[in-house]
C-alpha cells in the first residue's frame, strides 16, 4: 500500500482505516462510523487533555439525555431556525406515535437551560460551569467525511456556563479561548482565532469566536467554537436568580464546543507519506520494541530476553510499550505497520544491543535512528518526547503560516483562494460587502483575533469605502 499525502482526501481515508483509527463507510448508516480499539485509545488520551483543562478551571462534568422534546428546542426561535434542517426526529415509540416529537440532540443549549432554570436561584450559585462529552446528531446534507462532516458526531465536548453579568460571561469566553489554545498547543495543532461575521454566528448567540486550522489540501477546517449567548436562552427559559442587592435578573450564558475534528486535525496536520505521526502524550502505543531475528538459537533467545526486559522496564516507568515478537513478520514489515500507526519511538534489539551498553531508538518525527545508553533510556525518551512535540508543532505552524496571504483587491483574493490560500483582505464591516465576498471569493472566516485586525488607511475592495478591519476568507470544509 502506497500513501501519498499530496492526494489528501484519499490519504486521509486510507490512514484512518488502515491504522485502525476510525472505520468509516462500512457501517450501514450514512454519516456514522466506528471507533476501533486503537482509535478509541487515541480519542481517550486526547479527551484526557480536554478534561484536564476544563476540570482545573472549575468546570464540572455532567450527562444529559440524548432526546430533547420539540417544545424545548423551539423555545429560542433563532436557535431552532438555525438547526431545523439538521434535526433527526423520533416520532414513534414502538408502534405508537409520540404526542411530542423528540429530537436527537443536535446541541444542548435548550436542554441544559431547561434544567438550569430549576437549579439556579441565587447569585451564590454563579458562575455555574458545566460540560459534557457526548454524541450529537445532525442530518448533514452535504457530502459526509469521516471525523470532519458526520451525521453522528460521536465526540462532542460542549461546555455551558451561567453568569451574573454580561461582563462575567464575556470573561468566560476569553477563558474558553485560552483553554482551547492550551489544548491545541499541547497537541501541536496550529490555529487561527476568528470572530465570525454576524451572518455566520451560532444560532442564538450574541457573537461567535472560532478556531480554524488549514488542512494539507489548503482548505480550512473549523475545529472549535466559543459563543456568548447573552440572555437569549435565559429569558425564554426563565433562568432567573436573586442578585446580591436583592433584585432578580436573568443569567448570562456562554457555550463552547469541540468535536471529532480535534482528532481529524491532529491526524491531518502531522501525518506524512508513511501514515500517522502522533504526539507521544496521546499515542496509544508510545514505544514499540522490535527484536531482530538471529540465525543462532542461543543468540535469538538472548535477543528476545533483552527485548522483554526493555519492554517491562519501560512499562514500570509508565510508558505504553509493546513488544512485537511475531515470528511470521520480518522486521521491515513490523517497522512499516508501526510507522503507519504513528508510534513515536521504535527500539530495535539485536546482537549488538544485547552485548553493548546502548540501544537503537528510531524516532518517527525525524525518520532517523539514535543511540541511547540503556541506563538513560527513560530520561532520554522523555527529553525526546518534548523535542518530538516541538518539532511537529513547528512544522505544522510553518505550513499554516505559509498558506496565509494579505491582499487588497478582489481579483488577488479570488486567485489565491482558488489556489487554496487563506487571504486577509480589508473590509468595511457592512454585511452586504461581506456576503458578496462569501458568494464570489470564499467563506468569510471573520475578523482575526490572533493578529492585527484594524485595517487603517485601507479601502474595502467591494465598495471602496474606508475599511475597518482585515477579514479572513478561505475555502472551507
MOWOFEN-V804359 format. One record per pair of residues at least 4 apart in sequence whose C-alpha atoms are under 8 Angstrom apart, sorted by the first residue. I is the first residue (numbers start at 0). J is the second residue. D is the distance in Angstrom with one decimal. If there is no record, write none. Layout:
i	j	d
I	J	D
I	J	D
This chain:
i	j	d
1	272	8.0
2	10	6.1
2	272	5.1
2	273	6.4
2	274	7.2
3	7	7.4
3	10	6.1
3	271	7.9
3	272	5.3
4	10	5.4
4	11	7.8
4	215	7.8
4	271	6.2
4	272	5.6
5	10	7.9
5	215	7.7
5	216	7.5
6	10	6.1
6	216	7.9
7	11	5.9
7	215	6.5
7	216	6.1
8	12	6.4
9	13	6.1
10	14	6.0
11	15	6.2
11	267	7.0
12	16	6.3
12	145	7.4
13	17	5.9
14	18	5.5
14	19	8.0
14	20	7.9
14	274	6.0
14	275	7.1
14	339	7.5
15	19	6.1
15	20	4.9
15	21	5.3
15	22	7.0
16	20	6.3
16	21	5.9
16	22	5.5
16	23	7.3
17	339	7.9
18	37	8.0
18	274	7.7
18	275	7.7
18	339	6.0
18	340	5.0
19	35	6.1
19	36	7.6
19	37	5.8
19	38	6.0
19	340	7.8
20	34	6.4
20	35	6.3
20	36	7.9
20	37	5.9
20	38	3.7
20	39	7.2
20	41	7.8
21	32	6.7
21	33	5.8
21	34	4.9
21	35	6.3
21	38	6.1
21	145	7.7
22	32	5.6
22	33	5.1
22	34	6.4
22	35	6.9
23	31	6.9
23	32	4.5
23	33	6.5
23	145	6.2
24	29	7.2
24	30	7.7
24	31	7.5
24	32	6.7
25	32	7.7
26	31	6.9
26	32	6.2
26	33	7.5
29	143	7.9
29	150	7.4
30	139	7.8
30	143	5.7
30	144	7.3
30	145	7.6
30	148	7.6
30	149	4.7
30	150	4.7
30	151	6.5
31	149	6.3
31	150	6.1
31	151	5.4
31	152	7.9
32	145	7.3
34	38	5.6
34	39	5.3
35	39	5.9
36	40	6.2
37	41	6.5
37	283	6.5
38	42	6.1
38	283	8.0
39	43	6.1
40	44	6.3
40	283	5.6
41	45	6.4
41	281	5.9
41	282	6.1
41	283	5.5
42	46	6.1
42	262	7.1
43	47	6.1
44	48	6.7
44	280	7.6
44	281	5.0
44	282	7.7
44	283	7.7
45	49	6.6
45	262	7.9
45	281	6.0
46	50	6.0
47	51	6.0
48	52	6.5
48	182	6.8
49	53	6.4
49	182	6.4
50	54	5.8
51	55	6.0
52	56	6.4
52	178	6.4
52	182	7.6
53	57	6.7
53	58	5.3
53	59	7.7
53	178	7.5
54	58	5.1
54	59	6.3
54	60	7.9
57	128	6.8
58	127	7.9
58	128	4.8
58	129	5.3
58	130	6.6
59	128	6.2
59	129	4.9
59	130	6.1
60	129	5.8
60	130	4.9
60	131	5.5
61	129	6.5
61	130	6.0
61	131	5.3
62	131	5.8
62	132	7.9
62	133	7.9
63	110	7.6
63	111	7.7
63	131	7.8
65	103	5.8
65	104	5.2
65	135	7.8
66	101	5.7
66	102	5.5
66	103	5.0
66	104	5.8
67	71	6.7
67	72	6.8
67	101	5.4
67	102	5.0
67	103	6.5
67	104	6.2
67	110	6.5
68	72	6.6
68	99	6.5
68	100	6.2
68	101	4.5
68	102	6.1
69	73	6.1
69	99	6.5
69	100	5.7
69	101	5.7
69	102	6.3
70	74	6.6
70	99	7.6
71	109	6.1
71	110	7.0
71	113	7.7
72	78	7.8
72	79	6.1
72	102	8.0
72	109	5.9
72	110	7.8
73	78	7.6
73	79	5.5
74	79	7.9
74	109	7.6
74	235	6.2
74	236	7.3
75	79	6.5
75	109	7.8
75	203	7.2
75	231	7.1
75	232	6.2
75	235	6.6
76	80	6.3
77	81	6.3
77	202	5.7
77	203	5.4
78	82	6.6
78	202	4.5
78	203	4.9
79	83	5.5
79	202	7.7
80	202	7.5
81	201	7.8
81	202	5.2
82	86	6.4
82	105	7.6
82	202	7.8
84	138	7.3
85	105	7.7
85	137	4.9
85	138	4.3
85	139	6.2
85	140	8.0
86	102	6.4
86	103	6.9
86	104	7.9
86	105	6.5
86	136	7.2
86	137	5.5
86	138	5.8
87	102	5.8
87	103	5.5
87	136	6.9
87	137	6.6
87	138	6.2
88	100	6.3
88	101	5.6
88	102	4.6
88	103	6.2
89	100	5.8
89	101	5.0
89	102	6.1
89	103	7.2
90	96	5.9
90	97	5.4
90	99	7.6
90	100	4.9
90	101	6.6
91	95	5.4
91	96	4.3
91	97	5.2
92	96	6.4
92	97	6.4
103	135	7.2
103	136	6.0
104	134	8.0
104	135	5.3
104	136	5.9
105	135	5.1
105	136	5.0
105	137	5.6
106	135	6.3
106	157	7.9
107	111	5.9
107	157	7.8
108	112	5.9
108	159	7.4
108	232	7.7
108	254	7.6
109	113	6.1
109	232	7.3
110	114	6.7
111	115	6.1
111	159	7.7
112	116	6.3
112	232	6.8
112	233	6.8
112	236	6.4
112	238	7.3
113	117	7.1
113	236	6.0
113	238	8.0
114	118	6.3
115	119	5.6
115	238	6.4
116	120	7.9
116	233	7.9
116	236	6.6
116	237	6.1
116	238	4.2
116	239	6.9
117	238	7.8
119	124	6.6
119	238	7.0
119	239	7.1
119	240	6.3
120	124	7.5
120	239	6.4
120	240	4.4
120	241	6.1
121	125	7.5
121	240	4.7
121	241	4.7
121	242	6.6
122	126	8.0
122	163	6.5
122	240	6.1
122	241	5.9
122	242	5.4
122	243	6.4
125	161	6.6
125	162	5.5
125	163	6.4
126	160	6.8
126	161	5.5
126	162	4.7
126	163	7.0
127	160	5.4
127	161	5.1
127	162	6.9
128	158	7.2
128	159	6.1
128	160	4.4
128	161	6.6
129	158	5.6
129	159	5.3
129	160	6.0
130	156	7.0
130	157	5.5
130	158	4.0
130	159	6.0
131	155	7.9
131	156	5.7
131	157	5.7
131	158	6.6
132	154	6.3
132	155	5.3
132	156	4.3
132	157	6.5
133	153	6.5
133	154	5.8
133	155	5.2
133	156	6.6
134	151	6.5
134	152	5.4
134	153	4.0
134	154	5.6
134	155	5.7
135	151	5.9
135	152	5.2
135	153	6.5
135	154	8.0
135	155	6.6
136	150	5.5
136	151	4.7
136	152	6.2
137	149	7.6
137	150	4.9
137	151	6.6
137	152	7.9
138	150	5.5
139	143	7.1
139	148	7.3
139	149	6.6
139	150	5.5
142	148	7.6
143	147	7.6
143	148	4.9
143	149	5.5
143	150	7.6
144	148	4.8
144	149	6.3
145	149	6.6
146	152	7.6
146	259	5.3
146	260	5.7
146	262	7.4
146	263	5.7
147	259	7.1
147	260	5.6
147	263	6.5
147	476	7.7
148	476	8.0
152	258	7.0
152	259	6.6
153	258	7.9
153	259	6.9
154	258	5.3
154	259	5.2
155	256	6.9
155	257	5.8
155	258	4.4
155	259	6.7
156	256	5.4
156	257	5.1
156	258	6.1
157	254	6.9
157	255	5.7
157	256	4.4
157	257	6.7
158	254	5.3
158	255	5.3
158	256	6.3
159	252	7.2
159	253	5.8
159	254	4.4
159	255	6.9
160	168	7.9
160	252	5.5
160	253	5.3
160	254	6.4
161	168	7.3
161	250	5.9
161	251	5.6
161	252	4.5
161	253	6.7
162	167	6.0
162	168	5.7
162	250	5.5
162	251	5.0
162	252	6.1
163	167	6.7
163	168	7.9
163	242	7.7
163	249	7.8
163	250	5.4
163	251	6.2
164	168	6.5
164	250	7.0
164	251	5.9
165	169	6.1
165	229	6.7
165	251	5.8
166	170	6.2
167	171	6.3
168	172	6.4
168	227	6.9
168	229	7.7
168	251	6.1
168	252	6.1
168	253	6.2
169	173	6.5
169	227	6.8
170	174	6.3
171	175	6.1
171	253	7.4
172	176	6.3
172	225	6.3
172	226	7.0
172	227	6.7
172	253	6.9
173	177	6.4
174	178	6.2
175	179	6.2
175	225	6.9
175	255	7.3
176	180	6.2
176	225	7.2
177	181	6.3
178	182	6.3
179	183	6.2
179	223	7.7
180	184	5.9
181	185	6.1
182	186	6.5
183	187	6.0
183	188	5.1
183	189	7.0
183	190	7.7
184	188	6.1
184	189	7.4
184	392	7.8
186	265	7.0
186	278	6.5
186	388	7.7
186	392	7.8
187	265	7.8
187	278	7.7
187	388	6.4
187	389	7.5
187	391	6.6
187	392	4.2
187	393	7.9
187	395	7.3
188	212	7.8
188	264	7.1
188	265	6.3
188	268	7.0
188	392	6.5
188	395	6.8
188	396	7.6
189	212	6.1
189	392	7.3
189	395	6.3
189	396	5.2
189	399	7.0
190	210	6.0
190	211	5.4
190	212	4.8
190	213	7.8
191	210	5.6
191	211	5.1
191	212	6.2
191	447	7.4
191	449	6.6
192	208	6.9
192	209	5.8
192	210	4.8
192	211	6.5
192	447	5.9
192	448	5.4
192	449	5.6
193	208	5.7
193	209	5.3
193	210	6.5
193	211	7.6
193	444	6.4
193	445	5.2
193	446	5.2
193	447	4.5
193	448	5.5
193	449	7.5
193	471	7.9
194	206	7.5
194	207	5.9
194	208	4.3
194	209	6.2
194	444	7.5
194	445	5.0
194	446	5.1
194	447	6.5
194	448	6.8
195	199	5.9
195	200	5.7
195	206	7.3
195	207	5.6
195	208	5.8
195	209	6.7
195	443	7.8
195	444	5.9
195	445	4.4
195	446	6.8
196	200	6.3
196	443	7.4
196	444	7.4
196	445	5.3
196	446	7.5
197	206	7.1
197	430	7.9
198	430	7.8
200	204	6.7
200	205	7.9
200	206	6.0
200	207	5.1
201	206	7.4
201	207	6.2
201	226	6.9
203	228	6.4
203	231	6.3
203	232	7.6
204	226	5.9
204	227	5.6
204	228	4.2
204	229	6.9
204	231	7.3
205	226	7.4
205	227	5.5
205	228	5.4
205	229	6.1
206	226	5.9
206	227	5.6
206	228	7.4
207	224	6.8
207	225	5.6
207	226	4.5
207	227	6.6
208	224	5.7
208	225	5.1
208	226	6.4
209	221	6.8
209	222	7.5
209	223	5.6
209	224	4.3
209	225	6.3
210	221	5.9
210	222	5.5
210	223	4.9
210	224	6.2
211	219	6.4
211	220	5.5
211	221	4.4
211	222	5.5
211	223	7.2
212	219	5.6
212	220	5.4
212	221	6.6
212	222	7.0
212	264	7.6
212	399	7.4
213	217	5.7
213	218	5.8
213	219	4.5
213	220	6.3
213	399	5.8
213	402	7.7
214	218	5.6
214	219	5.9
214	220	6.7
214	264	7.2
214	267	6.5
214	268	6.3
215	267	6.7
215	268	6.5
216	419	7.2
217	402	7.2
217	418	7.9
217	419	4.6
217	420	6.1
217	421	7.9
217	474	7.7
218	419	6.0
218	420	7.7
218	473	6.9
218	474	5.1
218	475	5.0
218	476	6.6
219	421	7.9
219	473	6.6
219	474	6.2
219	475	4.5
219	476	6.3
220	264	8.0
220	475	6.0
220	476	5.6
221	260	7.8
221	476	7.9
222	257	6.5
222	258	7.2
222	260	5.6
222	261	6.1
222	264	7.7
223	255	7.6
223	256	5.8
223	257	4.9
223	258	7.4
224	255	5.5
224	256	5.5
224	257	7.0
225	253	7.6
225	254	6.1
225	255	4.2
225	256	6.7
226	253	5.6
226	254	5.2
226	255	5.8
227	252	6.5
227	253	4.6
227	254	6.8
228	232	7.2
228	251	7.1
228	252	5.2
228	253	5.1
228	254	7.1
229	251	5.0
229	252	5.6
229	253	7.2
230	234	5.8
230	249	6.7
230	250	6.5
230	251	5.1
230	252	6.5
231	235	7.3
232	236	6.1
232	252	7.8
233	237	5.6
233	238	4.8
233	239	7.4
233	249	5.9
233	250	6.0
233	251	7.0
233	252	7.5
234	238	6.5
234	249	6.3
237	249	7.1
238	249	5.6
238	250	6.2
239	247	6.4
239	248	5.4
239	249	4.4
239	250	6.1
240	247	5.5
240	248	5.7
240	249	6.4
240	250	7.0
241	245	5.9
241	246	5.7
241	247	4.6
241	248	6.7
242	246	5.2
242	247	5.7
242	248	6.8
257	261	6.9
259	263	6.5
260	264	5.9
261	265	6.2
262	266	6.2
263	267	6.0
264	268	5.8
265	269	6.3
265	277	7.7
266	270	5.6
266	275	6.2
266	276	7.2
266	277	7.4
268	395	6.0
269	275	7.1
269	276	5.5
269	277	7.2
269	391	6.5
269	395	6.7
270	274	5.6
270	275	4.5
270	276	4.8
270	277	7.8
271	275	6.6
271	276	7.1
273	335	7.7
273	338	6.3
273	339	5.6
274	338	6.5
274	339	4.2
274	340	6.6
274	341	6.5
275	338	7.0
275	339	5.5
275	340	5.4
275	341	4.2
275	342	8.0
276	338	7.8
276	340	7.6
276	341	4.3
276	342	7.1
276	343	7.1
276	363	6.8
276	364	6.7
277	281	6.9
277	282	5.5
277	341	5.2
277	342	6.7
277	343	6.5
278	282	6.2
278	343	7.1
278	384	7.8
278	387	7.1
278	388	5.8
279	285	5.8
279	342	7.8
279	343	5.9
279	384	6.0
279	387	7.7
279	388	7.5
280	285	7.9
280	384	8.0
282	341	7.3
282	342	6.5
282	343	7.4
283	319	7.1
283	342	7.9
284	319	5.3
284	320	5.9
284	321	6.9
284	342	5.8
284	343	8.0
285	318	6.6
285	319	5.3
285	320	6.0
285	342	5.5
285	343	5.6
285	344	6.3
286	318	7.3
286	319	6.5
286	320	4.7
286	321	6.5
286	342	6.4
286	343	6.5
286	344	4.8
286	345	5.6
286	346	7.2
287	320	5.6
287	321	4.8
287	322	5.9
287	323	6.9
287	337	7.6
287	342	7.2
287	344	6.5
287	345	4.9
287	346	6.3
288	306	6.4
288	309	7.7
288	310	6.5
288	320	7.4
288	321	6.1
288	322	4.8
288	323	6.1
288	345	5.9
288	346	4.8
288	347	6.1
288	348	7.3
289	306	7.2
289	322	6.3
289	323	5.4
289	324	6.7
289	330	7.1
289	333	7.7
289	345	7.2
289	346	6.1
289	347	5.0
289	348	6.1
290	302	6.3
290	303	6.2
290	306	6.0
290	323	7.4
290	324	6.5
290	330	7.8
290	347	5.9
290	348	4.7
290	349	6.1
291	302	7.3
291	330	6.6
291	347	6.8
291	348	5.8
291	349	4.9
291	350	8.0
292	299	6.3
292	302	7.9
292	349	7.4
293	298	6.1
293	299	4.9
293	302	7.9
293	349	7.8
293	350	7.8
294	298	7.6
294	299	7.1
295	299	6.1
296	300	6.3
297	301	6.4
298	302	6.2
298	350	7.0
299	303	6.3
300	304	6.2
301	305	6.1
301	353	7.0
302	306	6.1
302	348	6.4
302	349	5.9
302	350	6.5
302	353	6.2
303	307	6.1
303	324	7.7
304	308	6.1
305	309	6.2
305	348	7.3
305	353	6.3
306	310	6.2
306	322	7.1
306	348	6.1
307	311	6.1
307	322	6.9
308	312	6.0
309	313	6.2
310	314	6.3
310	320	6.1
310	321	6.7
310	322	6.3
311	315	6.2
312	316	6.6
313	317	6.5
313	318	5.3
313	319	7.7
313	320	6.6
313	377	7.1
314	318	4.9
314	319	6.3
314	320	6.2
316	377	7.2
323	333	7.6
328	332	6.0
328	333	6.5
329	333	6.4
330	334	6.1
331	335	6.2
332	336	6.3
333	337	6.2
334	338	6.0
335	339	6.1
336	340	6.5
337	341	6.4
337	342	5.8
338	342	5.9
338	363	6.8
341	363	7.0
342	363	6.8
343	362	6.0
343	363	5.0
343	364	7.0
344	360	6.5
344	361	5.7
344	362	5.0
344	363	6.1
345	360	5.5
345	361	5.0
345	362	6.7
345	363	7.9
346	358	6.9
346	359	5.7
346	360	4.6
346	361	6.4
347	358	7.2
347	359	5.6
347	360	6.6
347	361	7.8
348	352	5.5
348	353	7.0
348	358	7.1
348	359	7.2
349	353	6.4
350	354	6.3
351	355	5.6
352	356	6.9
352	357	6.0
352	358	5.5
352	359	7.4
356	372	5.8
356	373	5.9
357	370	6.1
357	371	5.3
357	372	4.2
357	373	5.3
358	370	5.7
358	371	5.2
358	372	6.2
358	373	6.1
359	368	6.5
359	369	5.9
359	370	4.9
359	371	6.5
360	368	5.4
360	369	5.3
360	370	6.2
360	371	7.0
361	366	6.9
361	367	5.6
361	368	4.1
361	369	6.3
362	366	5.7
362	367	5.8
362	368	6.2
362	369	7.8
363	367	7.5
364	387	6.3
364	390	7.5
364	391	6.9
371	375	6.8
371	376	6.2
371	379	7.2
372	376	6.3
375	379	5.9
376	380	6.0
377	381	6.3
378	382	6.3
379	383	6.0
380	384	6.0
381	385	6.6
382	386	6.4
383	387	5.8
384	388	6.3
385	389	6.3
386	390	6.0
387	391	6.3
388	392	5.9
389	393	6.1
390	394	6.3
391	395	6.1
392	396	6.1
393	397	6.0
394	398	6.3
395	399	6.4
396	400	6.1
397	401	6.2
398	402	6.7
399	403	7.0
402	419	7.8
402	420	5.0
402	421	6.0
403	420	5.9
403	421	4.7
403	422	5.7
403	423	7.3
404	420	7.0
404	421	6.3
404	422	4.9
404	423	6.1
405	422	5.6
405	423	4.6
405	424	6.0
406	411	6.3
406	412	6.3
406	422	6.6
406	423	6.2
406	424	5.3
406	425	7.9
407	411	7.3
407	412	7.6
407	424	5.5
407	425	6.3
407	457	7.9
407	458	7.8
407	459	7.9
407	460	6.5
408	412	6.3
408	424	7.5
408	460	5.3
409	413	6.0
409	440	7.6
409	460	5.9
409	461	7.2
410	414	6.2
411	415	6.2
412	416	6.0
412	422	6.2
412	424	7.4
412	440	6.7
413	417	6.1
413	439	7.6
413	440	5.0
413	441	7.7
414	418	6.5
415	419	6.4
415	420	5.4
415	421	7.6
415	422	7.0
416	420	4.9
416	421	6.3
416	422	6.7
416	440	6.9
416	441	6.8
416	472	7.5
416	473	5.7
416	474	6.5
417	474	7.7
419	473	7.1
419	474	6.5
420	473	6.6
420	474	7.9
421	471	6.6
421	472	5.8
421	473	4.8
421	474	7.7
422	471	5.6
422	472	5.3
422	473	6.5
423	469	5.9
423	470	5.3
423	471	4.5
423	472	6.4
424	459	8.0
424	469	5.3
424	470	5.5
424	471	6.6
424	472	7.8
425	454	6.0
425	457	6.4
425	458	6.3
425	459	5.2
425	460	7.0
425	466	5.6
425	467	7.3
425	468	5.8
425	469	4.5
425	470	6.2
426	432	7.7
426	433	7.5
426	454	7.8
426	458	7.3
426	459	4.7
426	460	7.4
426	466	4.9
426	467	6.0
426	468	5.5
426	469	5.9
426	470	6.3
427	432	7.6
427	458	7.4
427	459	5.3
427	464	6.3
427	465	6.0
427	466	4.0
427	467	5.1
427	468	6.8
428	432	7.6
428	433	7.3
428	466	7.3
428	467	6.3
428	468	7.1
429	433	6.5
430	434	6.0
431	435	6.2
432	436	6.4
432	461	6.0
432	462	7.0
433	437	6.2
433	443	7.1
434	438	6.2
435	439	6.0
435	440	8.0
435	461	7.8
436	440	5.1
436	441	6.5
436	442	7.5
436	443	7.0
436	461	7.8
437	441	5.0
437	442	4.8
437	443	5.6
437	472	7.9
438	442	7.7
440	472	7.5
440	473	7.8
441	472	5.7
441	473	5.1
441	474	5.4
441	475	8.0
442	472	5.4
442	473	5.4
442	474	6.1
442	475	6.8
443	470	7.1
443	471	6.0
443	472	4.5
443	473	6.8
444	470	7.2
444	471	5.3
444	472	5.5
444	473	7.1
445	470	5.4
445	471	5.6
445	472	7.5
446	452	6.5
446	468	6.8
446	469	6.3
446	470	4.7
446	471	6.4
447	451	7.2
447	452	5.7
447	469	7.2
447	470	6.6
447	471	6.9
448	452	6.9
452	468	5.3
452	469	5.1
452	470	7.5
453	467	6.0
453	468	4.4
453	469	6.2
454	466	5.9
454	467	5.4
454	468	4.6
454	469	5.4
455	466	6.9
455	467	6.7
455	468	7.7
456	465	7.2
456	466	7.3
457	465	6.2
457	466	5.4
458	463	5.4
458	464	5.6
458	465	4.6
458	466	4.8
459	463	4.9
459	464	5.5
459	465	6.1
459	466	5.0
